[in-house]
Structure formats: C-alpha cells, structure tokens
C-alpha cells in the first residue's frame, strides 16, 4: 500500500490532476447536527498548481476527499472563496453554515451565485440553512426529478466554469460528521463544460424558490458527452453521464461486462436488476465481484449473490446515525465510476443524477484503497 501511495504522490507532483436514487428517505433520516468527529489532518494528492491560462487558482485544493479521513468544509469554503465570476451549485441538501457564509462573501464581491435545491428540502418547510440562503437573495431555484416526481439528487459545484466538485457527499452535517462519503475536484475542461450544460438544463426546468406555480421549461433529455473517450478493455465509455433516462445504467453495464479481473462496488442503495444481471455474468466468467453496502438499505439479490460467489459486506456509518453513503465502483483497478447515482431504477428513471467515468490513476488508486479499507473493516 505504501508503494501505491508513493506512486499517487508522484503522479500529482508531475501532472495537473484531471481526467484525459434509490432510497432518498434513508438519506434524510437524520438531519440534525451531530457532535463533530475528530479527523486526521488532510493528506494525499493535491493540485499543485493552476494552469497559466486559467483565472481560477485551484492550488492546494484536494483531488479528492474521504470524510473518514478529513472534513469537507475547509476545501469547499476555500474553493468558494477563490471564485471571481460565477458559482453554480446543485445540492440535494445543505446544512454547512460555513459554506453559506462563503457563498454570501462571493456574492458580495460580485460573483454571480446560483443554487438549485431539491424540492422536498424546500417544501413544505425548508431547513434553517436552506431558508437562510433563500432569504439572502441569492438566486435560488427548486426542482424535483423527471416530470415533477423524484428528486434533484445531485451534489456538485462549478467554480468559475473551471473546476468541478462532485461525489456522494451532500453539504450536510451528517455527511461531514458521521457518514462515509467522498468528494472529488475535477479540472478537466470537457467534463466541467458538460456539468455546466447539465446545470443550465436543470436551471431552465427549476422554479424560483417561493414560486412553486411559476412557469418552467418542460423536461427534456439531459445533455450528453459529445466525445466519449474512456477506453476500458475494448469498450468506449462516456466521461460523464446524467439522469434521468439518459443511459447511465446501460453505461455501467457495459463497463461491468468489460471487466476482466475484479469489480469492487461501494453502494448506498443497490436494487437495479439489470446491473445485478451484469454482475452475475461477471462472476460466472471468473471476475471477482465484491459489494460493500449500507446495512439498512434493501438488497433484493442476496440469494443469487451467494449462489454466484459474489462477496457482500455491510457497513454502517462512521459515527452515531451515520451511513455508508458512497456510490462508486472500481473495476480492474483501472476504472472509477463515481457520482450521485445509486444503482436503482429510481436513479435511472426519475431522479436528476450525475456520474463520472475515469481511468485517471490519481483518482482510481485512492478510491480502490478506500474500498479496500472499508471492505476489510
């Protein structure tokens, strides 16, 4: 493991890091603040410098965060405080007061700040932090998922149109103090532009907070990656993909069907029949399949997993009331699939979701290490 870590550090010192729901009710079980949980000092690969052509300086920001190792708030606040032109944020939930203060500072210095919240976190009554954002006058819109159902389940931010932050983590107390979560910062221009297009797509369908009867654009198909270029074992996958009904499940299945050695999955909610069929096929052809699931989530495939020698481990949160909230998979130690997308029909058909596919080792190796750590534990 030490050699792997040293390799990751070397990669980050020699190159700019980049890329060349199922059960939303469970996520809302605990919304109050828990006592802060001590975390080690931040460690791991860092963005070492900002490109000379970019006005946004991401130097020192982490390439990724695992909440069992460090807090999210400092990196989020730092990323927000660096914005000079635009800040677009899509959040299923928001409770971290320091991030709100940072967004208010951004607006005060002239940054155009826009936020999209999930409908059910605003109506019939918003939490105090979300209400504070609405009352502040920041441009705030609200939406559900497809055709007025489901959830706006994304958790991402776009900083000056240059840096993307995404992953499983809501900007919430539960994510910060008690759950296993991940967050990644991405500087690849194509991916950032794709997420910017997705934000605009949602913004047009969302309604201003406090105006639930306002007119909005009717749902359309989410933006797609115009140049899929993730080459994994003979298949080409998109760099990013969005929900609903835009092919996320099919892309995951194509990746699983291409796996040759191992598929490691850390998933909060896993109820997708098509993806389970793909995992069964993988196991039957000799691929080692391991699943790490949240112990309270439904998993209707226990018997067939046992029959096909798919190993299933269950994990709680890292503190009282916490959850194992990851939604990532690492295939053949070469491909990372990550984002807000639980492996469920709800995530595919109804929710607005986001997923990234990358083979960049500065992300793949740490996520594999995180899986191994939790799986062993």
Secondary structure by P-SEA (a helix, b strand, c coil): caaaaaaaaaaaaccccccccccccccccccccccbbbbccccccccccccccccccccccccccccccccaaaaaaaaaaacccbbbbbbcccccaaaaaaaaaaaaaccbbbbbbbcccccccccaaaaaaaaaccbbbbbbccccccccccccccccccccccccccccccccccccbbbbbbccaaaaaaaaaaaaaaaaaccccccccbbbbcccccccccccccccccbbbbcccccccccaaaaaaaaaaacccbbbbbccccccaaaaaaaaaaaaaccbbbbbbccccccccaaaaaaacbbbbbbcccccccccccccccccccbbbbccccccccccccccbbbbbbcccccaaaaaaaaaaaaac
